[in-house]
Structures are given as C-alpha cells and as structure tokens.
Amino acid sequence: LRPTFTVDGEPARQLSALQERLASYTALRGAPTGVIIALGTVPPPKGFGKSDLVRVVKGLPKTAELMFVMPYAENVPGRPTQNTVKVVGWMKSIAKGRSQTCLADWPAYVRTHRGILQDGVHVKRPSERSWARFVSQEWSRC
C-alpha cells in the first residue's frame, strides 16, 4: 500500500524500545519525515512513563509528521486493559501539544469489527490487510 514506508515491526516490542529504534533508523537513513507509532499493548518497564514518551517525541524533527496508532488489548472481550487505556491517554495528551501529530483510533476500529483479533491483541491473519488498510487510510487522513 505504501512503497515508501519502512516498517520496523516486531511482536511484543515495548514503548521503551522506541528511542533506540528511531536512533537506528536515523543513523542508517537520516531523520524521518514521518513516523507511525503503533506500540503500547505490552506494558512498559517499571519506571517508563509519559515523560519518557514525550522526550522521545521531542527528539523527532519538528517538521516530521507523527501518527500514534492508539493501542488496544483486552483481557475480557470488549474491555481494554488498564495499560492500553493509560498509553492512549499519553498519546492523546502528546498529540494535543504537538503540531503535525494525529491519532489513529484503533480501539474504535476493533470495536466496530468484532472478531478481527485472535487473542485480544493481534489481528487474525485473514484480517492483516484490514489492519494495513486502516493504517494507510489514517495516515492519509493525517
């Protein structure tokens, strides 16, 4: 869908890995012009908080577009975990204070597409195209 995108995906990656991943990208390819952050279902390590995420985002070029894909994970079908609710709050707060930043409401998408998740977090294989299309459309909307 987006041949110019570079995807750095790995299952179970924590928000705390974001700074290192961005540094690696920048070292190899230069400063990003746009970043999509789809992290937050795995609880961050103890001590990692909103201020840490703010610091990472402040390290991006001011002109770089940023899209947070709000995380969704459920222990009970239809009920998001406390961690994801907390991270969504961080993302909303950061997006309010930074230009060139938008939110992709993955939780709302999941709620209107029941059965898309295989384990309360990960998209079922037949629905992976739906996930990719969602991210692409949200990026266009940003």
N, CA, C and O atoms as a MOPAC input file, in Angstrom:
PM7 MOZYME 1SCF
protein

 N      0.80600 1    -1.20800 1     0.00000 1
 C      0.00000 1     0.00000 1     0.00000 1
 C      0.84500 1     1.26600 1     0.00000 1
 O      0.46100 1     2.27000 1    -0.60000 1
 N      1.97400 1     1.22400 1     0.66000 1
 C      2.84400 1     2.41000 1     0.78800 1
 C      4.29500 1     2.01000 1     0.52500 1
 O      5.03900 1     1.74900 1     1.47000 1
 N      4.70600 1     1.95700 1    -0.74000 1
 C      6.06200 1     1.50500 1    -1.05700 1
 C      7.17000 1     2.35400 1    -0.43800 1
 O      8.29400 1     1.87400 1    -0.29700 1
 N      6.88500 1     3.59200 1    -0.06800 1
 C      7.93100 1     4.44500 1     0.51200 1
 C      8.07300 1     4.25500 1     2.02300 1
 O      8.98000 1     4.82100 1     2.63400 1
 N      7.19500 1     3.47300 1     2.62500 1
 C      7.26900 1     3.25200 1     4.07400 1
 C      8.37400 1     2.25100 1     4.40200 1
 O      8.62500 1     1.31300 1     3.64400 1
 N      9.02200 1     2.46200 1     5.52700 1
 C      9.93200 1     1.48300 1     6.10500 1
 C      9.24100 1     0.95200 1     7.34700 1
 O      8.88600 1     1.72700 1     8.23500 1
 N      9.04500 1    -0.35000 1     7.42300 1
 C      8.35700 1    -0.95300 1     8.55600 1
 C      9.39000 1    -1.59100 1     9.47100 1
 O     10.21800 1    -2.38800 1     9.03000 1
 N      9.33400 1    -1.23900 1    10.73200 1
 C     10.21400 1    -1.81500 1    11.74200 1
 C      9.30600 1    -2.49300 1    12.76500 1
 O      9.06900 1    -1.96100 1    13.84900 1
 N      8.81600 1    -3.64300 1    12.41300 1
 C      7.85600 1    -4.33100 1    13.25800 1
 C      8.45200 1    -5.55400 1    13.92500 1
 O      9.24100 1    -6.29000 1    13.33300 1
 N      8.06000 1    -5.75000 1    15.15500 1
 C      8.49800 1    -6.91300 1    15.91800 1
 C      7.45200 1    -7.17900 1    16.99800 1
 O      7.07100 1    -6.25900 1    17.72200 1
 N      6.98900 1    -8.40700 1    17.11500 1
 C      5.98500 1    -8.70100 1    18.14500 1
 C      6.51700 1    -8.43400 1    19.55900 1
 O      7.69400 1    -8.64600 1    19.85200 1
 N      5.63600 1    -7.97600 1    20.39800 1
 C      5.90100 1    -7.78000 1    21.83400 1
 C      6.92700 1    -6.69200 1    22.13400 1
 O      7.54300 1    -6.70900 1    23.20000 1
 N      7.12100 1    -5.76000 1    21.22900 1
 C      8.05200 1    -4.65700 1    21.47000 1
 C      7.40800 1    -3.65100 1    22.42200 1
 O      6.21700 1    -3.35700 1    22.31200 1
 N      8.19300 1    -3.13200 1    23.34500 1
 C      7.69900 1    -2.15700 1    24.32300 1
 C      7.93800 1    -0.73100 1    23.84300 1
 O      8.80300 1    -0.47800 1    23.00300 1
 N      7.15700 1     0.19300 1    24.39000 1
 C      7.35600 1     1.61600 1    24.10200 1
 C      8.77600 1     2.05800 1    24.42300 1
 O      9.32000 1     2.94700 1    23.76700 1
 N      9.36900 1     1.44400 1    25.42400 1
 C     10.71800 1     1.83400 1    25.83800 1
 C     11.76400 1     1.54000 1    24.75500 1
 O     12.87500 1     2.06300 1    24.83300 1
 N     11.44400 1     0.72900 1    23.76000 1
 C     12.38000 1     0.42800 1    22.66800 1
 C     12.33200 1     1.48400 1    21.56200 1
 O     13.17500 1     1.48000 1    20.66400 1
 N     11.36200 1     2.37800 1    21.62100 1
 C     11.14600 1     3.33800 1    20.54200 1
 C     12.35600 1     4.23400 1    20.28300 1
 O     12.75500 1     4.41200 1    19.13200 1
 N     12.93400 1     4.78700 1    21.31600 1
 C     14.05900 1     5.70200 1    21.12400 1
 C     15.21400 1     5.01600 1    20.40100 1
 O     15.80600 1     5.58900 1    19.48700 1
 N     15.52900 1     3.81000 1    20.80300 1
 C     16.61800 1     3.05600 1    20.15600 1
 C     16.28700 1     2.76200 1    18.69600 1
 O     17.16200 1     2.86400 1    17.83700 1
 N     15.05600 1     2.40300 1    18.40300 1
 C     14.65200 1     2.09400 1    17.03200 1
 C     14.73500 1     3.34600 1    16.14700 1
 O     15.19200 1     3.27500 1    15.00600 1
 N     14.29300 1     4.48300 1    16.67600 1
 C     14.37900 1     5.73200 1    15.91500 1
 C     15.83100 1     6.13300 1    15.68600 1
 O     16.17900 1     6.62300 1    14.61100 1
 N     16.67400 1     5.92800 1    16.68500 1
 C     18.10200 1     6.24900 1    16.54000 1
 C     18.74700 1     5.36800 1    15.47200 1
 O     19.56200 1     5.84200 1    14.67900 1
 N     18.38400 1     4.09900 1    15.45200 1
 C     18.93200 1     3.18500 1    14.43900 1
 C     18.50000 1     3.61500 1    13.04100 1
 O     19.30600 1     3.63400 1    12.11100 1
 N     17.22100 1     3.96000 1    12.90300 1
 C     16.71700 1     4.41800 1    11.60400 1
 C     17.46600 1     5.67100 1    11.15100 1
 O     17.92000 1     5.75600 1    10.01000 1
 N     17.58900 1     6.63500 1    12.05200 1
 C     18.23900 1     7.89900 1    11.72900 1
 C     19.69800 1     7.68200 1    11.33300 1
 O     20.18500 1     8.31800 1    10.39900 1
 N     20.39200 1     6.79700 1    12.02900 1
 C     21.79700 1     6.51300 1    11.70800 1
 C     21.94400 1     5.92000 1    10.30900 1
 O     22.91900 1     6.20600 1     9.61400 1
 N     20.99400 1     5.10500 1     9.89700 1
 C     21.07200 1     4.44800 1     8.58600 1
 C     20.51100 1     5.28700 1     7.44400 1
 O     21.02500 1     5.23800 1     6.32700 1
 N     19.45800 1     6.05600 1     7.71800 1
 C     18.72400 1     6.70800 1     6.63100 1
 C     18.52800 1     8.21200 1     6.78900 1
 O     17.99200 1     8.86300 1     5.89200 1
 N     18.94800 1     8.75900 1     7.90100 1
 C     18.71200 1    10.17400 1     8.15700 1
 C     17.41700 1    10.37800 1     8.92100 1
 O     16.67300 1     9.43300 1     9.18400 1
 N     17.17000 1    11.60500 1     9.26500 1
 C     15.99200 1    11.92600 1    10.07500 1
 C     14.70500 1    11.57100 1     9.32900 1
 O     14.58300 1    11.84300 1     8.13500 1
 N     13.74800 1    10.96500 1    10.03100 1
 C     12.49200 1    10.61800 1     9.37300 1
 C     11.64300 1    11.86000 1     9.09300 1
 O     11.67600 1    12.83800 1     9.84000 1
 N     10.88800 1    11.79400 1     8.00600 1
 C      9.94800 1    12.87600 1     7.69300 1
 C      8.55900 1    12.55600 1     8.23300 1
 O      7.70100 1    13.43500 1     8.32500 1
 N      8.34700 1    11.30800 1     8.58500 1
 C      7.08100 1    10.87200 1     9.15600 1
 C      7.30100 1     9.61100 1     9.97100 1
 O      8.14400 1     8.77800 1     9.64000 1
 N      6.53300 1     9.48500 1    11.03700 1
 C      6.66700 1     8.33100 1    11.92400 1
 C      5.27100 1     7.88200 1    12.34700 1
 O      4.42300 1     8.69300 1    12.71700 1
 N      5.05700 1     6.57500 1    12.28300 1
 C      3.83300 1     5.97600 1    12.79200 1
 C      4.23500 1     5.11300 1    13.97700 1
 O      5.04500 1     4.19600 1    13.84200 1
 N      3.67100 1     5.41000 1    15.12600 1
 C      3.98000 1     4.65300 1    16.34000 1
 C      2.77100 1     3.79400 1    16.67900 1
 O      1.70400 1     4.29800 1    17.02800 1
 N      2.96600 1     2.48200 1    16.56700 1
 C      1.91500 1     1.51900 1    16.89600 1
 C      2.45400 1     0.60000 1    17.98300 1
 O      2.73800 1    -0.57400 1    17.74600 1
 N      2.58500 1     1.15200 1    19.15900 1
 C      3.09900 1     0.43500 1    20.32800 1
 C      2.19100 1     0.74000 1    21.51100 1
 O      1.40700 1     1.68800 1    21.47000 1
 N      2.29800 1    -0.05400 1    22.55300 1
 C      1.58200 1     0.26500 1    23.77900 1
 C      0.70900 1    -0.84100 1    24.32100 1
 O      0.06700 1    -0.66600 1    25.35700 1
 N      0.67000 1    -1.98800 1    23.64200 1
 C     -0.11700 1    -3.08000 1    24.20600 1
 C      0.67200 1    -3.84500 1    25.25500 1
 O      0.09300 1    -4.39100 1    26.19400 1
 N      1.99300 1    -3.88700 1    25.10100 1
 C      2.85500 1    -4.52300 1    26.09800 1
 C      3.17500 1    -3.47400 1    27.15400 1
 O      3.66100 1    -2.39300 1    26.82300 1
 N      2.91000 1    -3.77900 1    28.42100 1
 C      3.20700 1    -2.78200 1    29.45600 1
 C      4.67800 1    -2.36800 1    29.42600 1
 O      5.56500 1    -3.21300 1    29.30600 1
 N      4.93000 1    -1.06100 1    29.53700 1
 C      6.32300 1    -0.61000 1    29.55000 1
 C      7.01000 1    -1.06600 1    30.83200 1
 O      6.34300 1    -1.37600 1    31.81900 1
 N      8.32900 1    -1.10800 1    30.82100 1
 C      9.03200 1    -1.50000 1    32.04400 1
 C      8.77000 1    -0.50500 1    33.15500 1
 O      8.46200 1     0.66100 1    32.90700 1
 N      8.89400 1    -0.97600 1    34.37200 1
 C      8.69300 1    -0.10900 1    35.53200 1
 C      9.60500 1     1.10800 1    35.41000 1
 O     10.79600 1     0.98000 1    35.12500 1
 N      9.03600 1     2.27300 1    35.62600 1
 C      9.81200 1     3.49800 1    35.54800 1
 C      9.64700 1     4.24100 1    34.23100 1
 O      9.98300 1     5.42200 1    34.15000 1
 N      9.13800 1     3.57900 1    33.19600 1
 C      8.91300 1     4.24900 1    31.91900 1
 C      7.52600 1     4.87000 1    31.96500 1
 O      6.52900 1     4.18100 1    32.17700 1
 N      7.47800 1     6.17400 1    31.76300 1
 C      6.20000 1     6.86600 1    31.85200 1
 C      5.98100 1     7.83400 1    30.71300 1
 O      6.73700 1     7.87300 1    29.74200 1
 N      4.93300 1     8.61000 1    30.85700 1
 C      4.56800 1     9.57700 1    29.83000 1
 C      5.72600 1    10.51600 1    29.51200 1
 O      5.96100 1    10.83000 1    28.34500 1
 N      6.45200 1    10.96700 1    30.53100 1
 C      7.55600 1    11.90300 1    30.29300 1
 C      8.62900 1    11.28800 1    29.40000 1
 O      9.28800 1    11.99700 1    28.63900 1
 N      8.80400 1     9.98200 1    29.49100 1
 C      9.77800 1     9.30000 1    28.62700 1
 C      9.30700 1     9.30300 1    27.17700 1
 O     10.09900 1     9.51900 1    26.26000 1
 N      8.01300 1     9.06300 1    26.97800 1
 C      7.46800 1     9.10000 1    25.61900 1
 C      7.53200 1    10.52700 1    25.06900 1
 O      7.83400 1    10.72000 1    23.89100 1
 N      7.25500 1    11.51000 1    25.89400 1
 C      7.34700 1    12.91300 1    25.47900 1
 C      8.77100 1    13.22100 1    25.02200 1
 O      8.96400 1    13.87000 1    23.99400 1
 N      9.76000 1    12.76500 1    25.77300 1
 C     11.17000 1    13.00800 1    25.43900 1
 C     11.51700 1    12.40800 1    24.07600 1
 O     12.20000 1    13.04300 1    23.27200 1
 N     11.04700 1    11.18300 1    23.81600 1
 C     11.32400 1    10.54400 1    22.52600 1
 C     10.69100 1    11.35300 1    21.39000 1
 O     11.33200 1    11.60000 1    20.36800 1
 N      9.44800 1    11.75900 1    21.56900 1
 C      8.74000 1    12.51800 1    20.53600 1
 C      9.42000 1    13.86500 1    20.30600 1
 O      9.52100 1    14.32100 1    19.16700 1
 N      9.88400 1    14.50100 1    21.37100 1
 C     10.58700 1    15.77700 1    21.21200 1
 C     11.88800 1    15.61600 1    20.43100 1
 O     12.40500 1    16.59100 1    19.88400 1
 N     12.41700 1    14.40500 1    20.37400 1
 C     13.63400 1    14.13900 1    19.61000 1
 C     13.40400 1    14.04100 1    18.11200 1
 O     14.35700 1    14.02900 1    17.33400 1
 N     12.14300 1    13.97000 1    17.70600 1
 C     11.83100 1    13.94800 1    16.27200 1
 C     11.97400 1    15.35000 1    15.69500 1
 O     11.79300 1    16.33600 1    16.40900 1
 N     12.29600 1    15.44500 1    14.41000 1
 C     12.29400 1    16.77800 1    13.78900 1
 C     10.90800 1    17.40800 1    13.94900 1
 O      9.89600 1    16.71900 1    13.81600 1
 N     10.85900 1    18.69300 1    14.22800 1
 C      9.57700 1    19.38200 1    14.41400 1
 C      8.68100 1    19.28700 1    13.18300 1
 O      7.45500 1    19.34100 1    13.28900 1
 N      9.30300 1    19.14600 1    12.01900 1
 C      8.53500 1    19.07600 1    10.77500 1
 C      8.05100 1    17.65900 1    10.45500 1
 O      7.25400 1    17.46800 1     9.53700 1
 N      8.52600 1    16.67500 1    11.20400 1
 C      8.13100 1    15.28600 1    10.93900 1
 C      6.67200 1    15.06400 1    11.32700 1
 O      6.24200 1    15.41900 1    12.42500 1
 N      5.93000 1    14.47400 1    10.41000 1
 C      4.56400 1    14.09500 1    10.73300 1
 C      4.61200 1    12.88500 1    11.65700 1
 O      5.47000 1    12.01300 1    11.51500 1
 N      3.68100 1    12.84600 1    12.60200 1
 C      3.63400 1    11.76100 1    13.57500 1
 C      2.20000 1    11.28200 1    13.70500 1
 O      1.27600 1    12.07700 1    13.87300 1
 N      2.02900 1     9.96800 1    13.62500 1
 C      0.71900 1     9.38900 1    13.87700 1
 C      0.86300 1     8.32300 1    14.95300 1
 O      1.63000 1     7.37100 1    14.80700 1
 N      0.11900 1     8.49700 1    16.02700 1
 C      0.02000 1     7.47500 1    17.05200 1
 C     -1.14700 1     6.56600 1    16.69100 1
 O     -2.27100 1     7.03600 1    16.51700 1
 N     -0.89000 1     5.28100 1    16.58000 1
 C     -1.97100 1     4.31000 1    16.46000 1
 C     -2.28700 1     3.89900 1    17.89400 1
 O     -1.51000 1     3.19300 1    18.53700 1
 N     -3.43000 1     4.34900 1    18.38000 1
 C     -3.78200 1     4.07400 1    19.76700 1
 C     -3.89000 1     2.55800 1    19.97100 1
 O     -4.54800 1     1.87100 1    19.19000 1
 N     -3.24700 1     2.04000 1    21.01700 1
 C     -3.21900 1     0.59100 1    21.22200 1
 C     -4.54400 1     0.05000 1    21.75700 1
 O     -5.35100 1     0.76600 1    22.35000 1
 N     -4.72300 1    -1.22900 1    21.52300 1
 C     -5.88300 1    -1.92600 1    22.06500 1
 C     -5.45500 1    -3.33700 1    22.43800 1
 O     -4.87200 1    -4.05700 1    21.62700 1
 N     -5.74600 1    -3.71700 1    23.65300 1
 C     -5.54600 1    -5.08400 1    24.13500 1
 C     -6.65300 1    -5.34900 1    25.13300 1
 O     -7.02600 1    -4.46600 1    25.90500 1
 N     -7.17100 1    -6.54800 1    25.12100 1
 C     -8.26200 1    -6.89100 1    26.03100 1
 C     -7.96700 1    -8.20300 1    26.73700 1
 O     -7.44300 1    -9.14400 1    26.14200 1
 N     -8.31400 1    -8.24800 1    28.01900 1
 C     -8.26900 1    -9.49800 1    28.77300 1
 C     -9.62000 1   -10.18700 1    28.68000 1
 O     -9.71100 1   -11.41100 1    28.58500 1
 N    -10.65800 1    -9.37700 1    28.70800 1
 C    -12.03400 1    -9.83400 1    28.56300 1
 C    -12.54100 1    -9.23000 1    27.26200 1
 O    -12.38300 1    -8.02800 1    27.05200 1
 N    -13.14300 1   -10.01700 1    26.38600 1
 C    -13.59600 1    -9.46300 1    25.09800 1
 C    -14.37800 1    -8.16100 1    25.25800 1
 O    -15.33500 1    -8.07300 1    26.02700 1
 N    -13.93300 1    -7.15200 1    24.50100 1
 C    -14.59600 1    -5.85800 1    24.50500 1
 C    -14.16600 1    -4.90900 1    25.60300 1
 O    -14.64800 1    -3.77700 1    25.65800 1
 N    -13.26400 1    -5.34300 1    26.48900 1
 C    -12.82000 1    -4.47500 1    27.58900 1
 C    -11.30900 1    -4.27600 1    27.50900 1
 O    -10.54800 1    -5.21500 1    27.74100 1
 N    -10.86500 1    -3.05000 1    27.17800 1
 C     -9.42200 1    -2.80500 1    27.04400 1
 C     -8.69500 1    -2.92600 1    28.38100 1
 O     -9.27100 1    -2.68800 1    29.44200 1
 N     -7.42900 1    -3.29800 1    28.30800 1
 C     -6.62000 1    -3.42100 1    29.51500 1
 C     -6.28100 1    -2.03400 1    30.07000 1
 O     -6.29200 1    -1.04200 1    29.34000 1
 N     -5.98400 1    -1.98100 1    31.35500 1
 C     -5.61600 1    -0.71800 1    32.00600 1
 C     -4.39100 1    -0.08900 1    31.35800 1
 O     -4.32300 1     1.13000 1    31.19800 1
 N     -3.41800 1    -0.92600 1    30.98300 1
 C     -2.20600 1    -0.39400 1    30.36500 1
 C     -2.52600 1     0.34800 1    29.07900 1
 O     -2.03500 1     1.45800 1    28.86900 1
 N     -3.34100 1    -0.24600 1    28.21500 1
 C     -3.62300 1     0.42100 1    26.94400 1
 C     -4.42800 1     1.69000 1    27.16100 1
 O     -4.23400 1     2.66800 1    26.43900 1
 N     -5.31700 1     1.69600 1    28.12800 1
 C     -6.08200 1     2.91000 1    28.43200 1
 C     -5.11800 1     4.01900 1    28.85400 1
 O     -5.27200 1     5.16900 1    28.44300 1
 N     -4.12900 1     3.67400 1    29.67300 1
 C     -3.13000 1     4.64800 1    30.13400 1
 C     -2.31000 1     5.18800 1    28.96300 1
 O     -2.11700 1     6.39900 1    28.85000 1
 N     -1.83100 1     4.30700 1    28.09800 1
 C     -0.99400 1     4.72000 1    26.96800 1
 C     -1.80400 1     5.56400 1    25.98300 1
 O     -1.28300 1     6.53100 1    25.42800 1
 N     -3.06600 1     5.20900 1    25.76200 1
 C     -3.92600 1     6.03200 1    24.90600 1
 C     -4.00800 1     7.44700 1    25.47200 1
 O     -3.95300 1     8.41800 1    24.71800 1
 N     -4.13700 1     7.57000 1    26.77800 1
 C     -4.15800 1     8.89100 1    27.41300 1
 C     -2.88100 1     9.67200 1    27.16100 1
 O     -2.93200 1    10.87100 1    26.88400 1
 N     -1.74800 1     9.01400 1    27.25400 1
 C     -0.46700 1     9.67400 1    26.97300 1
 C     -0.44600 1    10.18300 1    25.54400 1
 O     -0.07000 1    11.32600 1    25.28300 1
 N     -0.85400 1     9.31900 1    24.62000 1
 C     -0.82300 1     9.67800 1    23.19600 1
 C     -1.73600 1    10.86300 1    22.90600 1
 O     -1.35600 1    11.77900 1    22.17600 1
 N     -2.92600 1    10.84700 1    23.47100 1
 C     -3.85900 1    11.96300 1    23.26100 1
 C     -3.27600 1    13.26300 1    23.78500 1
 O     -3.37800 1    14.30200 1    23.13100 1
 N     -2.67300 1    13.21100 1    24.94900 1
 C     -2.08800 1    14.39800 1    25.55300 1
 C     -0.93300 1    14.94700 1    24.70600 1
 O     -0.84300 1    16.15300 1    24.47700 1
 N     -0.07000 1    14.06700 1    24.25300 1
 C      1.07200 1    14.49200 1    23.43200 1
 C      0.58300 1    15.07400 1    22.10700 1
 O      1.09400 1    16.09700 1    21.65000 1
 N     -0.40000 1    14.42900 1    21.49700 1
 C     -0.92000 1    14.89900 1    20.21100 1
 C     -1.52100 1    16.30000 1    20.32700 1
 O     -1.40900 1    17.09400 1    19.39200 1
 N     -2.14700 1    16.61100 1    21.44300 1
 C     -2.72800 1    17.95100 1    21.64200 1
 C     -1.65500 1    19.02500 1    21.64000 1
 O     -1.89000 1    20.14600 1    21.18900 1
 N     -0.47700 1    18.68100 1    22.14300 1
 C      0.57800 1    19.67300 1    22.30300 1
 C      1.60800 1    19.71300 1    21.19300 1
 O      2.55600 1    20.49500 1    21.26300 1
 N      1.44600 1    18.88800 1    20.17100 1
 C      2.45200 1    18.85700 1    19.09900 1
 C      1.76500 1    19.01700 1    17.74800 1
 O      0.85000 1    18.26700 1    17.40900 1
 N      2.22200 1    20.00500 1    16.98500 1
 C      1.68400 1    20.13600 1    15.62700 1
 C      2.19100 1    18.94700 1    14.81400 1
 O      3.09600 1    18.23300 1    15.24400 1
 N      1.60900 1    18.74400 1    13.65400 1
 C      2.00000 1    17.64600 1    12.77400 1
 C      1.74100 1    16.27600 1    13.41000 1
 O      2.39800 1    15.30200 1    13.04400 1
 N      0.79900 1    16.18300 1    14.35100 1
 C      0.54400 1    14.93600 1    15.05900 1
 C     -0.93900 1    14.60200 1    15.03100 1
 O     -1.78900 1    15.46700 1    15.24300 1
 N     -1.23800 1    13.33900 1    14.76700 1
 C     -2.62800 1    12.90400 1    14.77400 1
 C     -2.73200 1    11.53500 1    15.44800 1
 O     -1.73300 1    10.88900 1    15.76300 1
 N     -3.97300 1    11.12700 1    15.65200 1
 C     -4.26500 1     9.85900 1    16.30900 1
 C     -5.06100 1     8.96400 1    15.37300 1
 O     -5.97700 1     9.42400 1    14.69100 1
 N     -4.71300 1     7.70000 1    15.34200 1
 C     -5.48600 1     6.68600 1    14.62100 1
 C     -6.18800 1     5.84500 1    15.68800 1
 O     -5.54000 1     5.19900 1    16.51100 1
 N     -7.50200 1     5.86400 1    15.66000 1
 C     -8.29300 1     5.23100 1    16.71900 1
 C     -8.50700 1     3.73600 1    16.45800 1
 O     -9.59100 1     3.30700 1    16.06200 1
 N     -7.46100 1     2.96700 1    16.68900 1
 C     -7.53200 1     1.52100 1    16.52700 1
 C     -8.57100 1     0.90700 1    17.47000 1
 O     -9.29600 1     0.00800 1    17.04400 1
 N     -8.67900 1     1.34700 1    18.73100 1
 C     -9.71600 1     0.77700 1    19.59600 1
 C    -11.12400 1     0.90500 1    19.00700 1
 O    -11.91900 1    -0.03000 1    19.10300 1
 N    -11.43500 1     2.03800 1    18.40900 1
 C    -12.76200 1     2.21600 1    17.80500 1
 C    -12.93100 1     1.26300 1    16.62400 1
 O    -14.00400 1     0.69200 1    16.42800 1
 N    -11.88000 1     1.09700 1    15.84700 1
 C    -11.94800 1     0.18000 1    14.70600 1
 C    -12.21900 1    -1.24200 1    15.19200 1
 O    -13.07300 1    -1.93900 1    14.64400 1
 N    -11.49300 1    -1.66300 1    16.21400 1
 C    -11.66800 1    -3.02000 1    16.75600 1
 C    -13.10100 1    -3.21000 1    17.25300 1
 O    -13.71600 1    -4.24900 1    17.01200 1
 N    -13.62600 1    -2.20200 1    17.94800 1
 C    -14.99500 1    -2.32400 1    18.48400 1
 C    -16.04200 1    -2.44300 1    17.37800 1
 O    -17.10000 1    -3.03500 1    17.59300 1
 N    -15.76400 1    -1.89100 1    16.20700 1
 C    -16.73500 1    -1.97200 1    15.11100 1
 C    -16.42800 1    -3.12600 1    14.14400 1
 O    -17.15100 1    -3.32800 1    13.16800 1
 N    -15.38100 1    -3.86200 1    14.41300 1
 C    -15.00600 1    -5.01300 1    13.58100 1
 C    -14.75500 1    -6.21900 1    14.50300 1
 O    -13.64500 1    -6.74900 1    14.55700 1
 N    -15.77000 1    -6.62900 1    15.20100 1
 C    -15.65900 1    -7.76500 1    16.13500 1
 C    -15.09700 1    -8.99300 1    15.43000 1
 O    -15.40000 1    -9.26300 1    14.26800 1
 N    -14.28000 1    -9.71700 1    16.15900 1
 C    -13.70400 1   -10.94500 1    15.61900 1
 C    -12.42500 1   -10.73700 1    14.83100 1
 O    -11.87100 1   -11.69900 1    14.29900 1
 N    -11.94300 1    -9.50500 1    14.74500 1
 C    -10.73100 1    -9.21500 1    13.98100 1
 C     -9.46200 1    -9.67000 1    14.72500 1
 O     -8.43300 1    -9.95400 1    14.11100 1
 N     -9.56400 1    -9.73300 1    16.07400 1
 C     -8.40000 1   -10.10200 1    16.88200 1
 C     -8.41200 1   -11.59100 1    17.21400 1
 O     -9.46600 1   -12.18400 1    17.44300 1
 N     -7.23000 1   -12.17800 1    17.23500 1
 C     -7.12600 1   -13.60800 1    17.52700 1
 C     -6.95100 1   -13.89500 1    19.02100 1
 O     -7.31600 1   -14.97000 1    19.49800 1
 N     -6.39900 1   -12.94500 1    19.74500 1
 C     -6.09100 1   -13.19000 1    21.16200 1
 C     -6.33300 1   -11.96000 1    22.02300 1
 O     -5.79800 1   -11.85300 1    23.12600 1
 N     -7.13000 1   -11.04400 1    21.52500 1
 C     -7.37800 1    -9.80700 1    22.25700 1
 C     -6.38200 1    -8.70800 1    21.94400 1
 O     -6.54900 1    -7.57500 1    22.39400 1
 N     -5.33600 1    -9.03000 1    21.17000 1
 C     -4.30300 1    -8.05400 1    20.82400 1
 C     -3.97800 1    -8.10800 1    19.32300 1
 O     -4.07600 1    -7.10000 1    18.62200 1
 N     -3.59900 1    -9.26800 1    18.85500 1
 C     -3.08500 1    -9.42600 1    17.49200 1
 C     -4.20400 1    -9.71000 1    16.49300 1
 O     -5.16800 1   -10.42000 1    16.77600 1
 N     -4.02700 1    -9.12000 1    15.31100 1
 C     -5.00300 1    -9.28300 1    14.23600 1
 C     -4.89400 1   -10.70600 1    13.67600 1
 O     -3.79400 1   -11.23200 1    13.50500 1
 N     -6.03300 1   -11.31100 1    13.39800 1
 C     -6.04500 1   -12.62500 1    12.75600 1
 C     -5.42600 1   -12.50100 1    11.37200 1
 O     -5.57300 1   -11.47600 1    10.70700 1
 N     -4.75000 1   -13.52800 1    10.95200 1
 C     -4.05000 1   -13.49500 1     9.65900 1
 C     -4.95000 1   -13.02800 1     8.51200 1
 O     -4.52100 1   -12.17600 1     7.73300 1
 N     -6.18000 1   -13.54400 1     8.36800 1
 C     -7.01600 1   -13.07700 1     7.25300 1
 C     -7.38700 1   -11.59100 1     7.34700 1
 O     -7.84600 1   -11.00600 1     6.36600 1
 N     -7.19200 1   -10.98400 1     8.51100 1
 C     -7.54900 1    -9.57200 1     8.70200 1
 C     -6.35000 1    -8.63400 1     8.62000 1
 O     -6.49800 1    -7.42900 1     8.82500 1
 N     -5.17100 1    -9.16300 1     8.32500 1
 C     -3.97800 1    -8.31800 1     8.27100 1
 C     -4.09600 1    -7.22400 1     7.21400 1
 O     -3.58200 1    -6.12200 1     7.40600 1
 N     -4.75900 1    -7.51200 1     6.11400 1
 C     -4.95400 1    -6.47400 1     5.09000 1
 C     -5.83700 1    -5.36000 1     5.62700 1
 O     -5.63000 1    -4.18900 1     5.30500 1
 N     -6.81400 1    -5.71700 1     6.43800 1
 C     -7.67500 1    -4.69200 1     7.05400 1
 C     -6.84700 1    -3.77300 1     7.94200 1
 O     -7.03700 1    -2.55700 1     7.93600 1
 N     -5.93000 1    -4.35800 1     8.70400 1
 C     -5.03600 1    -3.57400 1     9.57200 1
 C     -4.19600 1    -2.62300 1     8.72600 1
 O     -4.10600 1    -1.43200 1     9.02300 1
 N     -3.58300 1    -3.15200 1     7.67300 1
 C     -2.73400 1    -2.32300 1     6.80900 1
 C     -3.54600 1    -1.21200 1     6.15100 1
 O     -3.08900 1    -0.07200 1     6.07200 1
 N     -4.72600 1    -1.53300 1     5.68800 1
 C     -5.58900 1    -0.53100 1     5.05500 1
 C     -5.99000 1     0.54300 1     6.07200 1
 O     -6.01300 1     1.73000 1     5.74600 1
 N     -6.30300 1     0.13000 1     7.29300 1
 C     -6.63600 1     1.08100 1     8.35800 1
 C     -5.48800 1     2.05800 1     8.57100 1
 O     -5.70400 1     3.27000 1     8.58000 1
 N     -4.27700 1     1.54900 1     8.74100 1
 C     -3.11100 1     2.41500 1     8.98200 1
 C     -2.88600 1     3.34700 1     7.79400 1
 O     -2.64600 1     4.54000 1     7.98100 1
 N     -2.96000 1     2.82300 1     6.59600 1
 C     -2.74900 1     3.63700 1     5.39800 1
 C     -3.80200 1     4.74100 1     5.28000 1
 O     -3.46600 1     5.89200 1     5.00200 1
 N     -5.05800 1     4.39700 1     5.48800 1
 C     -6.12800 1     5.39600 1     5.39600 1
 C     -5.99600 1     6.45800 1     6.48400 1
 O     -6.20700 1     7.64300 1     6.22700 1
 N     -5.65400 1     6.04400 1     7.67300 1
 C     -5.47700 1     7.00700 1     8.76000 1
 C     -4.30400 1     7.93300 1     8.47800 1
 O     -4.37000 1     9.12500 1     8.77900 1
 N     -3.22800 1     7.39600 1     7.90300 1
 C     -2.07400 1     8.23400 1     7.55000 1
 C     -2.48900 1     9.27100 1     6.50900 1
 O     -2.09000 1    10.43200 1     6.60000 1
 N     -3.27300 1     8.86800 1     5.53800 1
 C     -3.75800 1     9.81300 1     4.52600 1
 C     -4.62100 1    10.89300 1     5.14500 1
 O     -4.58900 1    12.04300 1     4.70800 1
 N     -5.38900 1    10.53500 1     6.15800 1
 C     -6.27500 1    11.48100 1     6.83800 1
 C     -5.46800 1    12.48200 1     7.66600 1
 O     -5.88400 1    13.62600 1     7.84800 1
 N     -4.32600 1    12.04700 1     8.15700 1
 C     -3.49600 1    12.94100 1     8.97900 1
 C     -3.09900 1    14.13900 1     8.15600 1
 O     -2.39700 1    15.02100 1     8.64900 1

